[in-house]
Every structure is written in structure tokens, then in C-alpha cells.
């Protein structure tokens, strides 16, 4: 299994980073170890209240762009959400010229690893996608990091596609802050407008589905999909919409 390197990661105690995955895979290739999938998540899910502002829409399609750490896990979660028709890993926040994995990994491009989510607002609202985002996708109180990965490229950011999305996102952040949803810790999620999205390289797409037994995926990301199923059973779809299938 050829796994691209993940630069600029830092090891948290006992937590697989994407760099440590490379070493583990090398041992697996030689038959030296067997990875047992842990039954717990690196980052615990939080049951957050539903957004107070959740306008209905008659549109057949819409787009959201969200960043919350490594895009492998973010993409993997939204590929299992009913009403989502496509989830593509990529980069947002910087220039087109630096929207490349090697450049973004430096943490100096302004880009964040992000996911472009196409969805049917008649089935799942933008506000509902944000509820999933703040609950099971990532920890919005971590500044410029997520779990074992550090750097501005792993920041918590909502790339609003229009003023209405920005209004809904800002109102929801204010709601969660007022309710002290995260134990009084501040929500550091930024809301950024007029930032283009650029798809990531092909080998990053559908990564969670294609490599479920990698230590990084098993420890950090698969539990997020399990939490989606538990906390949002009405929104969970067992069959993911995959990029390779043209979804």
C-alpha cells in the first residue's frame, strides 16, 4: 500500500500521527505486526444543540466547504450523511498556485485541508451539516491543530459560500459559545468568505474507505463515523458516496 507522507505532524502521547502510519505500514508489509482497531476515538464526540437558525430551502443542490483537521476524516464522515451527494477533499484559504499537498503541508500557504460538500438542502440543511461538524467531525476548541496534527493547515474553518451561510455559521458559533457547549472553552472556528476551493490529489480521495485498517484512520477517523451513526442515526447512511464513483 503506497501511502503519501504527511509532513509537519507532531505526535501526541499514544496517538498515531500520519507520519507514524508510514512506519507502521512498513512493518505490516514485512509481516511484523498486526493492527487491532481500537474501540475508542482520539477525540470524543460532543452532543451539541441543534442550530436555532435553520432556514428551509427549496433548492435542489447547494455546496458547503468545511475544514476541521485532516481531510481524510472530514470527507469520510460526510460521505455517510444522507442528503450529501458528493464530498471532495481539497484545499481552501490560499492561492491556486500553492494548492498542492507538498506546499500546504508547510503551513505557510494560508490553505486549510478542507472538504467541499455538495448536498440536497431538501434532505439535509446547511445548519444540520454544521451541527454534525461541531459534534462529531472535529474539536472546534483546538487552535491550528486537530488531535495529533498541528499547523494552520489543520485549523477549524468554515468557508462560507455566500453571505447567508456566513450568517448561519456565525449565529451558530455564538449560540454554542453562549451555551458553554464545550465546557467553557472558546470556539476558535473561523468563518471565511470569498475563498476558493481546490480539489486535492487523487490519492487523497475516499481515503478512509480505501484504507480503513491504517492505524491513523482506525484511531482518529473511523470512530467519527461511528459517532455519526450513534448521534445522528436519522442522518446516517451505511453506503458512502465516493468520489471514484462520480458522486
N, C-alpha and C positions, 0 to 999 in steps of 0.2 A: 504494500500500500504506500503510495507516494504522497507524503504529507508535506505541504509547503511550510517553511519555517515561519514562526510568529515572533518577530523581533520586538524588543522593548517590553517584555513582560517581566514581572517580578514574582517571585514565589512567596505565597502566604503560607504560614505554617501548616503542613499536612495537606495542602491543596494543590492538585495538578495544574500547572500552567501549560500553555500551548507549547512552550519550549520543552517542558518535561515530557510532553507527549511524544516528542521525537525520540528521546532516549528510550522510552518505554516501547515504542513501536520497533525500534531496532532490536530490542531483546525478544519481542514477540516473533519477529522474523526468524530469529535463531532458535526458537522453541524454548527460550529460557524462562519465560513467565507466562502466567495466565491471569488475565484481568477479571476480577469479580466485580460486577456493577454494584456500587453502594446503594443503600436504600434510603439515603438522606440527601438533601440538597445542600450545596455550598452556601447558598443564600436562601433563607426561609421566605416563603410567601407571606403576604400580609392581606388580610381581608379588608379591602378599602370600601368606603361607602360609594354608592352609585352617584354619578355626577348630577347635580341639581339642574344644570343647564344641559339639556339633551334634546335639541330640536329635531323634529321629524323631517324626513326628506323624501321626495318623490323621484329623485334622480335614480337612474339605473346603475350608475357607477360613480366612484369617487376614488381619490388617492390620498393616502397618508404616508408621511415619511418620519420614522422614529429611530432614535439611537439610544441604546442602553447597554453599552459594553460590546463584547464580541458579537458580531452579526450572525454567527452560526446559530446561537441560541434564540436570538430575537426572531430570525427568519423561521426557525423550527417551530416556535410557538404559534406564530400567526398562520403558518401553513395548516394548522389544525383548528382554525377558528371558522365556524360556519358563517357564510356570507363573504369570506375572503376568497377572491378569485385568483390572486397572484401575490407572492411575496418574494422580492428580489433583493439579495444582499448587494450593498454598494457603499458609496461614499458621498457625504454631503457636508457643506460648510466651507469648502475651499474652491480653488480654481480647477478647471478641467485638466490643465497640464500636469497637476500633481495627483490626480485621481487614479493612483496606481498603488497597489499593495505595498511595494517596497518604499514608496515615498510617504504614504500615510503612516506607516509604521514608525517613522521618525518622530511623530508627534508635533511636527512643526509646520504642517500644511494648512491647518485650520479645519481639515476634514475630520469627521467622526465616522466610524463604521456605522452604517445606517441600513435600514430596510425600507424599501418602497412597497407599500401595501395597497393593492387595488381591491376594492370591496364594493358590495352592493348595499347602499345605505338603507334599502327597504328591508334588508335582513339583519344587518348589524350596523349600528350608528357609529359615527366618529367618536362620540363621547364614550361609547361602550368599549371601543378599541383602546381608548386611553385608560379606562378602568382596568382592563387586562394588563396594560403596560405598567401601571403603577402597582399592581398587585402581584403578578407572577413573573413578569418579564425581567425585572431588574430591581435594584435598590436605589431609589431616587435621592437618597441622602448621601451617597458616596460621590465626592467631588473628583472629577477627572480620573476615575478608576471604576472598576467593577470586579469585585472578587479578586482574583489573582492578577488581573491585567491593569496596568497603570499607564496613564498618559491622556492627553486631551482627546486623542482619537477614540477613547472609550468613555467619553463624557455622556451624561444624561441630557438628551436634547430632543425637542420636538420641532421638526422643520415644517412649520405651518405652510400649507399650500395656498392659503388666502387669509384675508383679514378675519373671516368668520371662524376658521379653525383656530387662529391665534386667540380670538376672544374666548372660545370654548375652553381651550387649554389653560389660559391664564386664570379663568374663573375656577377651573377645577383645582389648579395648584393652590389658589387662595382658599378654596373650600377644605382641602386636605390639611393645609397649614393651620387654619383656624380650629379644625377638629383635633389637632395634635395626633394625627393618624399614625405617625411613625415615632411615637413616644417623645414628642417634643423636638426631635431632630429636624433641622430645616430641610426643606425640599430644594435641592440645588439644580433641578431641571431647568434648562433654558428654553425659551421659545424664540425660534429664529425664523424670520421671514425672508423671502426672496433669495433662497439658497437652492441652487440646482442639485439634483441627484444624478450620480453617475454609477451605472452598474459595475459590480466588481468582476474580477476574472472568473472564468467558467468554473475553475476548480473549487471556488468558494460556494457555489450554488448547491442547494439541497444537502449541505454538508452533514447536518445532524442525521438525516435519513440514511445517507450513504455510509456513514461511519459511526454507528451507534455504540460500538464497543471500544472506541478510543477512550482512554482514561479522562481526558479533558471533557469530552462530550458526556460521558457517563456520569461524571461527578458534578459538573457545572450546569449542563443544559437539559438532559433528559428529565431531571426532577422538575424542571419548569413546565414541561409538557404534562407531567403527572399532576402538577398543581393546577394547571388549566382544567384538566378533566375533573378534579375534585371541587374546585371553587367556582367553575363556570361550566357545569355539566350541560346546561342548556345551549351553550355556545361551542362545545367541543365536537369536533369531527374526527373519527378514528382514521380517516383516509386523508393524508396531507395533499395539498395542491402543490405540485412540484414544477420547478422551472423547466426541467428536462422534458416534461410532458406538454410544454407550451402553455401552462396555466398562468 
